[in-house]
Amino acid sequence: MPVQITAISQQNEGPTEATYRSIVEHAIEGIFQTTPDGQYLLANPALAQIYGYASTDELKGNVKEIARQLYVDPNRRAEFVRRMNESDAVWGFESPIYRKDGAVIWISENVRVIRNADGTVRYYEGTVEDITARKRAEEELRRAKDAAEEASRSKSQFLANMSHELRTPLNAILGFGQLLDQNNGSGMTPEKHHAFVDHIVQAGHHLLALINDILNFAQIEAGQLSLSLEPVPLDDVLDECGTMMEPIATKRDVHLLMPSSAKLIVQADRTRLRQVLLNLLSNAIKYNHEHGSVFVHCRRIETDRVRVTVQDTGIGLNPEQLSALFQPFNRLGQEAGIHEGTGIGLVVTKHLVELMGGQMGVTSEKGTGSAFWIEMRASAVGENALTPSDAILLATTEVPGSANPMEPTACTVLCVDDNPASVRLIQEALASRKDVRLLVAGNGKLGVSMARQYMPDVILMDNNMPLMTGVAAQALLSKDPATAHIPIIATSANAMREAIENALAAGFFHYLTKPIQLDELMTVMDCAIETGRQRRR
């Protein structure tokens, strides 16, 4: 007997039946009746729509077969049917299902058994409702509740940490202050007196930093932080920050390399920009290794964007720590460490950068170091851009302290890099090499021109540069018979294996990843110089 799917039998149709038929056909819930062996007796349009079918005609078939296609967990529904058959009550069931188009939705199904006089099943009847929106709302509510609970736990932990952080400098201030008062200047050496005062001053500075962080965070959260955006020369702010952080870096035996001249102007609040850079520099020094380094790079990355990167050779961060880096009150497991902090400094820093119309990000590797960067809007007001002739004049000027080019043993090294900090590092590394004459080019195009003019023994080539990339410059030089013999060493921050393999395949003599290990630089450079001289013979 063929399957019949109908809204309601039209036989003996009367006003009441017509009313019922209209209700069933226009209901927003799916309504159905099925035989004990799984054939549809009744199915309304809403049921077909919920399941993803164009009409009820497409529902022809065995209900059990359709259920196997629909339900994400058919076994769970089978258990529901088994328990339903043991009772005459209305049974409710919620489950995710696959619509015909493959989309997953949630439904609520309510079914009851209609029995014959002898107790056998006559048919099943029930309703199906799409509850996807409700489930999503419940999930969002659960997530919000979890987030609120986590925030509450974080703030409780923050208060505990803050109590400890505030009491630590207060302990020093009150303790050493009492010692000075007790001694009243008598029986205390000048050295000890100076040490006590130094402890009090340092503790006061730390306490002030804690208070400022808390106030800044509270102002940002309340939307009450005022900013005055104006053109700010980056060199001036970097010089101020370098002067302020150099003693701290020296005390921790960390080498701080600041760009010599960025010649860039950004749109920012000068005070807040200095605060941002000081925070990044402080962290780079604080979480560095002994004898470590901090490099500050500045460059224009687009016509209207300037990027400042603070790169360290410190302890680095693992992926889990990176994901929680900008969470308020989270110190990434450093709560019991030797470094002071509250866990809101970076949060404040990121908010300040964004309030100034900028962006902030980080790349890091555990045990290798981190590179925090900020991008700010560039400002052309008062900016002194170098003309091509100026750039050539500056670039062809020999670095002070380099070898006398008339010395027969002197070799010429051409450093092609647009980053002042990277150039400064090469300059400092080669300062003790009296046999080296160092030339500098600020971009790939100028590097090609200088290589053809000065015929250096070796070229140190950065890749990411304006006007012409290092890869493009190397390709031109390697194809030119006059310069093809010159070994070119790639110096790049891109440490991906694919980038290294592609560079070596393109003809680079060697590939050094930044931060550059100076011992490796010297070894590779000497080998390249000797190779170049042999090629020239």
Buried (B, 14 or more C-beta within 10 A) or exposed (E): EEEEBEBBEEEEEEEEBEEEBEEBBEBEBBBBBBBEEBBBBBBBBBBBBBBBBEEBEBBBBBBBEBBEEBBEEBEEBBEBBEEBEEEEEEBEBBBBBBBEEEEEBBBBBBBBBEEEEEEEEBBBBBBBBBBBEEBEEEEEEEEEEEEEEEBEEBEEBBEEBBEEBBEBBBEBBEBBBEBBEEEEEEEBEEEEBEEBEEBBEEBBEBBEBBEEBBEBBEBBEEEEBEEEBEBBBBBEBBBBBBEBBBEBBEEBEBBBBBBEEBBBBBBBBBEBBBBBBBBBBBBBBBBBBEEBBBBBBBBBEEEEBBBBBBBBBBBBBEEEBBEEBBBBBBBBEBBEEEEBBBBBBBBBBBBBBEBBBBEBEBBBBBEBBBBBBBBBBBBEEEBEEEEEEEBBEBBBEBBEBBBEEEEEEBBBBBBBBBBBBBBBBBBEBBBEBBBBBBBBBBBBBBBBBBBBEBBBBBBBBBBBBBBBBBBBBBBBBBEEEEBEBBBBBBBBBBEEEEBBEBBEEEBBBBBBBBBBEBEEBEEBBBBBBBBBBEEEE
